[in-house]
Amino acid sequence: MHRVRVGLTGLAFVFLLVMLATTFLRVTGDSDVANESAATSNEAAAPSDTLAELGVAPGNKPADPAHTAPKPPAP
């Protein structure tokens, strides 16, 4: 029972340490957040090349049956 208590105490300490570090980093890095939002809006205007737009998304059926995979030769 003592090991469980020590483990949970250590886990709580690490959790609080990470939360405090996140708080301090967020307070000092607010100008970075504004720069990231501007970069994101510029990226949204650029066209994206997703797999669906390229026609290679999983589950797509070929438009032309002539472009299917070749059949193996008979032995």
C-alpha positions as YAML, in Angstrom:
chain: A
units: angstrom
residues:
- id: 1
  name: MET
  ca: [0.00, 0.00, 0.00]
- id: 2
  name: HIS
  ca: [2.94, 2.31, 0.72]
- id: 3
  name: ARG
  ca: [4.29, 1.88, -2.84]
- id: 4
  name: VAL
  ca: [0.93, 2.85, -4.32]
- id: 5
  name: ARG
  ca: [0.77, 5.97, -2.18]
- id: 6
  name: VAL
  ca: [4.33, 6.99, -3.13]
- id: 7
  name: GLY
  ca: [3.61, 6.34, -6.82]
- id: 8
  name: LEU
  ca: [0.42, 8.38, -6.81]
- id: 9
  name: THR
  ca: [2.14, 11.20, -4.93]
- id: 10
  name: GLY
  ca: [4.93, 11.25, -7.50]
- id: 11
  name: LEU
  ca: [2.42, 11.22, -10.35]
- id: 12
  name: ALA
  ca: [0.53, 14.13, -8.82]
- id: 13
  name: PHE
  ca: [3.79, 16.05, -8.35]
- id: 14
  name: VAL
  ca: [4.78, 15.57, -12.00]
- id: 15
  name: PHE
  ca: [1.29, 16.58, -13.13]
- id: 16
  name: LEU
  ca: [1.43, 19.80, -11.09]
- id: 17
  name: LEU
  ca: [4.95, 20.53, -12.35]
- id: 18
  name: VAL
  ca: [3.83, 20.17, -15.98]
- id: 19
  name: MET
  ca: [0.78, 22.35, -15.38]
- id: 20
  name: LEU
  ca: [2.90, 25.10, -13.80]
- id: 21
  name: ALA
  ca: [5.44, 24.94, -16.64]
- id: 22
  name: THR
  ca: [2.64, 25.18, -19.20]
- id: 23
  name: THR
  ca: [1.17, 28.19, -17.42]
- id: 24
  name: PHE
  ca: [4.46, 30.07, -17.33]
- id: 25
  name: LEU
  ca: [5.32, 29.23, -20.93]
- id: 26
  name: ARG
  ca: [1.90, 30.37, -22.12]
- id: 27
  name: VAL
  ca: [2.17, 33.70, -20.31]
- id: 28
  name: THR
  ca: [5.58, 34.52, -21.79]
- id: 29
  name: GLY
  ca: [4.82, 33.17, -25.27]
- id: 30
  name: ASP
  ca: [1.60, 35.04, -26.11]
- id: 31
  name: SER
  ca: [3.23, 36.88, -29.02]
- id: 32
  name: ASP
  ca: [4.08, 33.51, -30.61]
- id: 33
  name: VAL
  ca: [0.42, 32.52, -30.54]
- id: 34
  name: ALA
  ca: [-0.52, 35.61, -32.58]
- id: 35
  name: ASN
  ca: [2.15, 34.78, -35.16]
- id: 36
  name: GLU
  ca: [0.94, 31.19, -35.43]
- id: 37
  name: SER
  ca: [-2.64, 32.26, -36.09]
- id: 38
  name: ALA
  ca: [-1.50, 34.55, -38.92]
- id: 39
  name: ALA
  ca: [0.52, 31.73, -40.46]
- id: 40
  name: THR
  ca: [-2.43, 29.38, -40.20]
- id: 41
  name: SER
  ca: [-4.71, 31.78, -42.07]
- id: 42
  name: ASN
  ca: [-2.17, 32.02, -44.90]
- id: 43
  name: GLU
  ca: [-1.90, 28.25, -45.11]
- id: 44
  name: ALA
  ca: [-5.68, 27.89, -45.30]
- id: 45
  name: ALA
  ca: [-5.73, 29.90, -48.53]
- id: 46
  name: ALA
  ca: [-3.16, 27.63, -50.20]
- id: 47
  name: PRO
  ca: [-4.57, 24.59, -52.01]
- id: 48
  name: SER
  ca: [-4.05, 21.29, -50.28]
- id: 49
  name: ASP
  ca: [-3.11, 18.05, -52.03]
- id: 50
  name: THR
  ca: [-5.07, 15.47, -50.14]
- id: 51
  name: LEU
  ca: [-5.20, 11.86, -51.21]
- id: 52
  name: ALA
  ca: [-8.84, 12.21, -52.22]
- id: 53
  name: GLU
  ca: [-8.04, 15.09, -54.57]
- id: 54
  name: LEU
  ca: [-5.26, 13.03, -56.16]
- id: 55
  name: GLY
  ca: [-7.60, 10.07, -56.60]
- id: 56
  name: VAL
  ca: [-5.58, 7.63, -54.51]
- id: 57
  name: ALA
  ca: [-7.74, 7.58, -51.39]
- id: 58
  name: PRO
  ca: [-8.50, 4.11, -50.01]
- id: 59
  name: GLY
  ca: [-11.66, 2.61, -51.43]
- id: 60
  name: ASN
  ca: [-11.68, 4.50, -54.72]
- id: 61
  name: LYS
  ca: [-12.77, 2.41, -57.66]
- id: 62
  name: PRO
  ca: [-10.93, 2.92, -60.93]
- id: 63
  name: ALA
  ca: [-12.89, 4.99, -63.43]
- id: 64
  name: ASP
  ca: [-11.74, 2.88, -66.40]
- id: 65
  name: PRO
  ca: [-11.75, -0.94, -66.12]
- id: 66
  name: ALA
  ca: [-8.77, -1.05, -68.51]
- id: 67
  name: HIS
  ca: [-6.61, 0.48, -65.76]
- id: 68
  name: THR
  ca: [-7.17, -2.34, -63.28]
- id: 69
  name: ALA
  ca: [-4.33, -4.51, -62.05]
- id: 70
  name: PRO
  ca: [-3.09, -7.01, -64.65]
- id: 71
  name: LYS
  ca: [-4.09, -10.62, -64.20]
- id: 72
  name: PRO
  ca: [-1.24, -13.08, -63.56]
- id: 73
  name: PRO
  ca: [-0.34, -15.31, -66.49]
- id: 74
  name: ALA
  ca: [-1.70, -18.85, -66.50]
- id: 75
  name: PRO
  ca: [0.90, -21.56, -65.71]
...
